[in-house]
Amino acid sequence: MPIKIGWSEIDITPEKGVKIGLDGQFFERVTDEVESRITVTALAVESTDDRMVIVSCDLVGIGSNLHALVKKKVEDIYPELKDKIITNAIHTHNSYVYTKTGTDCGSALDILQRMLPEWMEYKPLVSSDEMLDPDKALDFLAERISRAAIEAWQTRKPGFYSNEFRRAAVGMNRRVCYTDGTARMWGDTNQDVFDELEAGNDSGIEIIYTYDEAKELSGVIANIACPAQVVEHRSYISSDYWGKVRENLKKHFGRNICVLALCSAAGDLCPRDMIRWVSPETPIDDPNIHRENPAERRADPSMFDVSGLKIVGKRVSNELISVFEDNPGILKSEGILIHDTFMLPLPLRKVSQAEYEDAVRKIEQYIENNKDRQMNFDDSAEMHVFAGTIARYEFQKNTDFFEEEIHVIRFGDVAIATNPFELFLNYGNKIRARSPAKQTFLIELACGDDGYLPTEKAEKGGHYSAFVSSGVTGHEGGNILVEKTLEHINRMFKGTEK
């Protein structure tokens, strides 16, 4: 039987005048200003033997509770989609704050509330009464995401596809290493002690084009190793660079074209060049971004602003248009489809007794040295790191492992593998390099949101994204994820033609 393909795109932009909290920073942002509309896009594929539904969401992450709600809503109507639904986030920091849960490893906020005097605790700058209630936001998102999945499944029809490859300079490493062995996310490279960027980048774009029965283009799937966080510090609603990609493709191919945005392994990547540093056009409330008298560079425009969005969006969309028009692929109407879903036990990343005692000491010293003032934003961010270490120490007394939902798919000569982390690039490189598939699509922040998964080198360097409290597992878990993912891919491709 020829494969069947269905698409759906649903707008999730709040109604005019409705303010939402923006997720993804350590400071409060509440707005009803819209830079670009935010959406959820669903792709459904069915063959004789199996099926998959992938929903890409303009969100910072997919909480396990949101994923569970979506699955239930869809599976109650279509039981055949049980364990066949993937939800993933593009990681825009300019979308909904909603009630989100992941693997519970203890709460840094609970620790601070327990240890700090009540008068010292950092208070939000904006009352939560001004924004959409996070519980209501959760219900709204679950309804819209599940509706997109259902519509994609209902509209599936015989179709064609072709898979292609191209490159665009989008994601670059954002962790800076120094000669003393330390590392910093967003670290200043214009220093004598700058040694190297911690890892490389991946300019590849894994692409699948889909076509309807008349062989007219119906959708584009693009897998890029870069989170959608150009304007992550700004206080407006935005689908970030993917919004520009969608706008450009719809202008070129027609408004009915759907774009499935998939973020590859990119936990240590960003859209900014840490060597050719270009400062924000207007100040940003983030001490890691601030530079004293930075040197002027002839380089990209600010990758903190809309000028950067336009450049990145153009780079990606130009390549997607070019490869479609210049190198038309062979349209395929049939192909092997195998979809495995499994729960993967991973070891909890633990803190030592010395790390725990140091964290307690740092918070106690902070209280002692700041009796005359309330905690500010910078202090709160720093103390949350230590509080997260304490929370993990208390949690790890009774827990050694946790389980994550993983999907591995064979679609013709393509492999697709998911994970729920901000997965550092090197893990993705290992999977792609050893995969027997002609192309391997990797989808991070899928079916869960359990923080960063750093490499061993990053753990030794430290700083945000590599702290113990930055994610639930460490390099041991990352290595297990790589091996188990490859085990499933190899089994799917063993003994069959690619």
C-alpha angles and dihedrals in degrees: 000000000000114000118262121221130194133180137193133177120190128184116234098178109133118251117267111285095018110121121210133189113246115230128217111054138081092243133065121263122175121175150148093198113117122207092172132352119261124224148172118230124196132197122193123192126182132182132173091273109030149000144211137195119196120187118192113201131198092230136112092242146343111247115214088240092055091048091050092050092050093048092051094048092050099039092049088063099032111028089179087072094063108137090359099097123099121187118188139172130226087213099240111169090206102074140080129328101215135165099280131180132185135161104333109233097157130283124272088198091057089052093051092047089052097046105034124075108252093243092055099053115115110252125208116259091222128049114242086227088076095062138058110281109259091228091055090046089054092052092046093051094046090053095048096043093047090046090054091050091049094047092049090051093046094050097049114132136167108290148151137247141190128194123216142167135223140153137241130170101241114120122054132175113270102189115095121203125209133204092254091064096256127121135201133197106236088008119174110257095188092087136100090239094057109120110169147315107274097237143352134263138244118228094178123121114202106206139191122181119199127204136194126235091279089054092248117145111263104169150353127224114199126182113196131173097230132086118232097253111121094119095028094134096048123101103233137088112265143158085212118214093342088065089060091046090053093046092051095047094046090049090051103037102024137275094274094065113113123211121205107202114203123183112214125206100312110136091132096037135089138169092260132096106228091195099048092042116193115186125226116275090238129020120284125207096235121104091205090062099046117103126186109233096335117204116256114249133195095227143102119335116259110307088204094067145053090268087065092046091057094051095048092044091051093048092054099040093045090056093046090051094043098051090047094052102034101039110030109193130218108275112231124199098180135042144147112278119190121166120190123185121186142160112244120204111219129183118254112243106240137202125228126239089252093052090049093050092047091052092051090048093050093053093045090050090050091053091047094050097044106046092131101057145046119250115267131209097269092049091047093054091050095045091049088063092056092041089052090054090053092047091051092049091054093044096048093061089082104024134064104160141025132189130241130196110241129184124199119182137183113206109176106300091342127097120204122193130178136201133177097229142087084251118204114242098246092066090053090048091054092051094047095044094053099036116113091213121104087232131017121201115199121197118195126190089035126148091353144018112232102155133248124343104204130190123249089255091055092048089056091048093050130192130112116340090027101054115112089247092052092081144357099250137031139208093306089059090044092055091050091050090053095049096045092046091051091046090059094043092050092050091052093051099038114117096000134098115260 
